[in-house]
């Protein structure tokens, strides 16, 4: 019966003993579930898991599977990775690796900037904790994963008091503020003159009394937002703080320009800050 249905295209062969109905529309989720079903105890991992976990910046594409060491089956639908130890959770009724494990796996596929953004995104959205990421880095060390050095370095920078960027634009701003030409800064700092306020500033350079803000096009397009931001700027100035705002284009296209501006502002602010 199975052979007849395959020959007449009533069933489509996806993998060994795994079939689909032609009447069911093709979708990435169908392929992901089929790939998981094809190998016992398998889980979607790497970029595919990032998509299923909703990690920002990842889109449906090629599939990766992590399977037990004993699995000897290859998949025509996915790249297969074997591992002695991995936890599985369910997303969209599909078995996937945990968020922390997914980030650890991605460390071998992403450049440093991409990995840093993935780590920040999962911390900001509370999909994973620093402790969970550290535990996965420990596992990767035991497994002799080559990318664990970068993974550990980025996690180490995100210990107690670390605030992940709320947007891609803030991440670019923080990269500018990390310049060795600038003093230490505080991410998402409270207003020094109003510590109980809910609102925060993107970046604060305490040594210079300088506040750096990233003006995203999405969040600063309305007149009310513009007026509110200017009132905040005026309040900061009344308390002796200089506010420096950068547009999306300035930060993304000319980060060197943004750093130069802050250095020049700081050069003139140092006497005032010391006073």
C-alpha positions as CSV (number, residue, x, y, z in Angstrom):
1,X,0.0,0.0,0.0
2,X,2.8,2.4,0.9
3,X,4.7,1.6,-2.2
4,X,1.6,2.2,-4.4
5,X,0.9,5.5,-2.8
6,X,4.5,6.6,-3.3
7,X,4.5,5.5,-6.9
8,X,1.2,7.4,-7.6
9,X,2.4,10.5,-5.7
10,X,-0.4,10.1,-3.3
11,X,2.3,10.3,-0.6
12,X,5.5,12.4,-0.9
13,X,8.6,10.8,0.5
14,X,10.4,13.2,2.9
15,X,12.8,10.7,4.5
16,X,12.9,7.1,5.4
17,X,9.4,6.0,6.6
18,X,8.3,9.6,6.6
19,X,5.7,10.9,4.2
20,X,3.7,14.0,3.5
21,X,0.4,14.6,1.7
22,X,0.6,16.6,-1.5
23,X,-2.7,18.3,-0.5
24,X,-1.1,19.8,2.6
25,X,0.6,23.1,1.8
26,X,4.4,23.1,2.0
27,X,5.8,25.3,4.9
28,X,9.0,25.7,6.7
29,X,7.3,24.5,9.9
30,X,6.2,21.3,8.2
31,X,9.8,20.6,7.1
32,X,11.1,21.4,10.5
33,X,8.7,19.0,12.2
34,X,9.4,16.3,9.6
35,X,13.2,16.7,10.1
36,X,12.7,16.3,13.8
37,X,10.5,13.2,13.4
38,X,12.9,11.5,11.0
39,X,15.5,10.8,13.7
40,X,14.6,9.5,17.2
41,X,15.4,12.0,20.1
42,X,16.4,14.7,17.6
43,X,15.9,18.4,18.2
44,X,16.0,21.4,15.9
45,X,19.1,23.5,16.8
46,X,21.4,26.3,15.7
47,X,19.7,28.9,13.4
48,X,16.5,26.8,13.1
49,X,16.1,26.8,16.9
50,X,16.8,30.5,17.0
51,X,13.8,31.0,14.6
52,X,11.5,28.8,16.7
53,X,12.6,30.6,19.9
54,X,11.8,34.0,18.3
55,X,15.3,35.3,18.7
56,X,15.5,38.6,16.8
57,X,17.5,38.6,13.5
58,X,16.9,35.0,12.5
59,X,14.5,34.0,9.6
60,X,13.4,30.6,8.4
61,X,16.0,28.9,6.2
62,X,18.1,25.8,6.3
63,X,17.5,23.3,9.0
64,X,20.0,22.0,11.7
65,X,19.3,19.0,13.9
66,X,21.1,17.9,17.1
67,X,20.9,14.2,17.7
68,X,22.3,11.7,20.3
69,X,25.7,10.2,19.6
70,X,24.1,6.9,18.9
71,X,22.0,8.2,16.1
72,X,23.4,6.9,12.8
73,X,20.9,8.4,10.5
74,X,21.6,11.2,8.1
75,X,18.9,13.6,7.0
76,X,18.2,14.9,3.5
77,X,16.3,17.8,5.1
78,X,18.8,19.1,7.6
79,X,22.4,19.3,8.7
80,X,22.9,16.8,11.5
81,X,25.1,17.5,14.6
82,X,25.7,14.8,17.2
83,X,26.0,15.6,20.9
84,X,26.4,13.6,24.1
85,X,24.3,16.0,26.2
86,X,21.5,18.4,25.3
87,X,18.2,19.4,26.8
88,X,15.0,19.7,24.7
89,X,12.0,22.0,24.9
90,X,8.9,22.3,22.8
91,X,8.2,25.2,20.4
92,X,5.3,25.1,17.9
93,X,5.0,21.4,18.9
94,X,8.5,20.8,17.7
95,X,11.5,19.6,19.8
96,X,14.2,22.2,19.9
97,X,17.3,22.8,22.0
98,X,17.1,25.3,24.8
99,X,17.7,29.0,24.3
100,X,21.0,28.9,26.1
101,X,22.2,25.8,24.1
102,X,21.0,27.5,20.9
103,X,23.2,30.5,21.6
104,X,26.2,28.3,22.4
105,X,25.7,26.4,19.1
106,X,25.4,29.7,17.2
107,X,28.8,30.8,18.6
108,X,30.3,28.5,16.0
109,X,28.3,30.1,13.1
110,X,28.1,33.8,13.8
111,X,30.7,36.5,13.7
112,X,31.5,38.3,17.0
113,X,29.0,41.1,16.4
114,X,26.2,38.7,15.5
115,X,26.8,36.5,18.5
116,X,26.9,39.6,20.8
117,X,23.5,40.7,19.5
118,X,22.0,37.3,20.0
119,X,23.3,37.2,23.6
120,X,21.9,40.6,24.3
121,X,18.6,39.8,22.7
122,X,18.0,36.7,24.8
123,X,19.0,38.5,27.9
124,X,16.8,41.5,27.2
125,X,13.8,39.4,26.4
126,X,14.6,37.1,29.4
127,X,14.6,34.0,27.2
128,X,17.7,33.0,29.0
129,X,19.8,34.1,32.0
130,X,23.5,34.7,32.4
131,X,23.8,31.6,34.6
132,X,22.2,29.5,31.9
133,X,24.6,30.8,29.3
134,X,27.5,30.2,31.6
135,X,26.4,26.6,32.1
136,X,26.3,26.1,28.4
137,X,29.7,27.6,28.0
138,X,31.0,25.1,30.6
139,X,29.4,22.2,28.6
140,X,31.0,23.6,25.4
141,X,34.4,23.6,27.1
142,X,34.0,20.0,28.1
143,X,33.0,19.2,24.5
144,X,36.1,21.0,23.2
145,X,34.0,23.4,21.1
146,X,36.3,25.8,19.4
147,X,34.2,28.9,19.6
148,X,33.8,28.7,23.4
149,X,36.6,31.3,24.0
150,X,34.5,34.0,22.3
151,X,31.4,32.8,23.9
152,X,32.9,33.0,27.4
153,X,34.4,36.4,26.7
154,X,31.0,37.9,25.7
155,X,29.2,36.2,28.6
156,X,31.9,37.5,31.0
157,X,31.2,41.0,29.9
158,X,27.6,40.6,30.9
159,X,27.8,39.9,34.6
160,X,26.1,41.7,37.5
161,X,24.8,45.1,36.5
162,X,24.9,44.5,32.8
163,X,22.0,46.0,30.9
164,X,21.5,44.6,27.3
165,X,20.7,47.0,24.6
166,X,16.9,47.4,23.9
167,X,17.4,47.8,20.2
168,X,19.9,47.3,17.4
169,X,20.5,51.1,17.4
170,X,21.4,51.1,21.0
171,X,23.8,48.3,20.4
172,X,25.6,50.4,17.8
173,X,25.6,53.3,20.3
174,X,27.2,51.1,23.0
175,X,29.8,50.0,20.5
176,X,30.7,53.6,20.0
177,X,30.8,54.3,23.7
178,X,33.1,51.3,24.2
179,X,35.8,53.2,22.3
180,X,39.1,53.3,24.3
181,X,39.1,57.0,23.5
182,X,36.1,57.5,25.9
183,X,35.8,57.1,29.7
184,X,33.7,54.4,31.2
185,X,30.0,54.8,30.6
186,X,26.8,53.4,32.2
187,X,24.1,51.7,30.0
188,X,20.5,52.5,30.6
189,X,21.4,54.9,33.5
190,X,19.0,56.5,35.8
191,X,18.7,60.2,35.8
192,X,21.4,61.4,38.3
193,X,19.1,64.1,39.5
194,X,16.0,61.9,39.6
195,X,17.0,58.4,40.6
196,X,13.4,57.2,41.3
197,X,12.2,58.0,37.8
198,X,11.2,55.1,35.6
199,X,12.8,56.6,32.5
200,X,16.5,56.1,31.7
201,X,19.0,57.5,29.4
202,X,20.7,55.3,26.8
203,X,24.3,56.0,27.9
204,X,25.9,58.2,30.7
205,X,29.5,59.2,30.8
206,X,29.8,60.2,34.5
207,X,33.4,61.6,34.2
208,X,32.1,64.2,31.7
209,X,28.5,64.6,32.8
210,X,27.6,63.7,29.2
211,X,24.4,61.8,28.2
212,X,24.4,60.0,24.8
213,X,21.1,59.1,23.2
214,X,20.2,57.1,20.1
215,X,17.3,58.6,18.1
216,X,15.7,55.7,16.3
217,X,13.4,56.6,13.4
218,X,10.7,54.4,14.6
219,X,10.6,55.7,18.2
220,X,11.1,59.4,17.5
221,X,8.9,60.1,14.6
222,X,5.9,61.6,16.4
223,X,5.7,65.2,17.5
224,X,4.8,64.3,21.1
225,X,8.0,62.1,21.3
226,X,10.1,64.9,19.9
227,X,8.7,67.4,22.5
228,X,9.1,64.9,25.4
229,X,12.8,64.3,24.4
230,X,13.6,68.0,24.3
231,X,12.0,68.5,27.7
232,X,14.3,65.8,29.0
233,X,17.3,67.4,27.4
234,X,16.4,70.8,28.9
235,X,16.1,69.2,32.4
236,X,19.4,67.5,32.0
237,X,21.0,70.8,30.9
238,X,19.5,72.6,33.9
239,X,21.4,70.0,36.1
240,X,24.7,70.5,34.4
241,X,24.6,67.6,31.9
242,X,25.2,67.8,28.2
243,X,22.9,65.6,26.0
244,X,24.4,64.4,22.7
245,X,21.9,62.8,20.3
246,X,22.8,60.7,17.3
247,X,20.5,59.7,14.4
248,X,20.2,56.2,13.0
249,X,22.3,57.2,10.0
250,X,25.0,58.8,12.0
251,X,25.5,55.8,14.3
252,X,25.2,53.1,11.6
253,X,27.0,54.8,8.7
254,X,29.5,56.9,10.6
255,X,30.3,55.4,14.1
256,X,33.7,57.1,13.9
257,X,32.0,60.4,13.5
258,X,29.9,59.8,16.6
259,X,33.0,58.9,18.6
260,X,34.8,62.0,17.4
261,X,31.8,64.2,18.5
262,X,31.8,62.6,22.0
263,X,35.6,63.0,22.4
264,X,35.4,66.7,21.4
265,X,32.4,67.4,23.7
266,X,34.2,65.6,26.5
267,X,37.3,67.7,26.0
268,X,35.4,70.9,26.7
269,X,33.3,69.3,29.4
270,X,36.1,68.0,31.6
271,X,36.7,71.4,33.5
272,X,33.0,71.7,34.1
273,X,32.7,68.1,35.3
274,X,35.6,68.6,37.7
275,X,34.1,71.7,39.1
